[in-house]
């Protein structure tokens, strides 16, 4: 589990690809501190398991399903990435509860600069639109953010916006995002649970066949 507060802006050092997986070596001197084999680190919002580490890098395997759902499919050596170690019990929860289990990717539709901030608009698929709400939480490339604006429910193309402060622009990869870029998104876990409960509640109950009592045998 993570909080969406990025600890370090790291860099992919090496990508070893196979037909159905990839092994990433990532440079992150800060996040490898205190991390051992089997620990979790979020890379651009994707929870990965450390299989090897040095004093400055860690290596993790990425399976085919994760590659197909995330921007890690296009990872190349030299790419900057947002890094966060798994949260410790008892720490302050500065962002929101982030699992590192992304829902998919989203495209940057527009970038609007302000005097001290920047507003980014992202596409939103019809499947994920019900899970995103104005003033709600969302993780973009692992960064915990608040939805500042969202399209109307009847809009033909759904979108949402986030407003980025200077600290977020400089401390994460989001400051370099431009129109057409793709990012990983993870919706709020509470919204996902509510959606599932409502879906199950809407399914008609299957009637149970009545139990036929056994006929008592008469004495012969």
Secondary structure, DSSP 8 states (H G I E B T S, - for coil): -B-S---EEEEEEEEEEETTEEEEEEE-TTTTTT--TT-EEEETTEEEEEEEE-SSEEEEEEEHHHHHHSGGGG--TT-EEEEEE---TTS---S--B-S---EEEEEEEEEE-SSEEEEEEE--HHHHTT--TT-EEEETTEEEEEEEE--TT-SS-EEEEEEEHHHHHHSGGGG--TT-EEEEEE-HHHHHHHHHHHHHTS-----------------
